[in-house]
Amino acid sequence: MTGIQIVGTGRYIPQKIVTNDEISKLTDTNDEWIRTRTGICQRHFSEGETNADLATAAAEKAMKAAGISPDQVGTCIVATFTPDHISPAVATQVHRRLSLPEHTPALDISAGCTGFLYGLTVARGFLLQSERPYALLVGSEVISRVLDFNDRSTCVLFGDGAGAAVLKLSDSHPFTSVLGCKGDDQMLGCTNAPGTERQRIFMNGSEVFRFAVETVPHCIDDTLKKAELSPEDIDFFVCHQANQRIIASVIRKTHLPEHKFYLNVHNYGNTSAASIPIALDEMAEKGLLKPGTRTLCVGFGAGLTWGGAVVEW
């Protein structure tokens, strides 16, 4: 089966850093409470920058890293639950700003925090039918504008940012993906706050935690089985950066080596669909993703969606 290769990554993080102490001025919480329950020390909030601004900046960096030009892009996909408009899609705005060819399809994916993983499989499908060799996949969120600072259980968790990857088909880079959905709209989501037209995040924290620590280990196991690999064959496990306690629970439950799990939630908080591509770009920047390196990326999100993917570098 034809696989995919990630040939370039990029990220864009808004300049404004919001510490836990600053969050404590907006809601009834404190630095110790946030750190001990989430592992988060700070997050970044956009100041006037749109989702399309973040997505385009990350995409430009990924394309530069890949050494490709706009006329080589065969599809443009943005995973997000915080688009600038109901329509048009963020991807169409990125398409225009990057001057991609008119025959390049552009669309958004709304699968919550699992969006980037869904996007890998969708991008591969488009590439199998494309006349051009590369796909642009971006996870981008401006979550700060849908936070409810009266709800300390959610407002302390999230941050803004974008991560991007340039993909191409490859017979020498196997790709395995496992995707799923429980079909739930009550546990986690973003809807209009009661009596208003303002959208706000809602979450049943204890139930989401339970879902995550049960689902992620199963997803890792299912992905490994489908790929016909053992845990020893994986160099890095890249979990969706939602909460340090969730990742720690996954490590305990799976008995996998802690040093194989990449962690950066302390710097960014939960950036939803952007968290995995931001992590991958950091890893690439640090020289961790050498040719032949295998990463197993796994995530979960509203919907309730989940997904795992083995990507070989």
Disulfide bonds with the S-S distance in Angstrom:
none
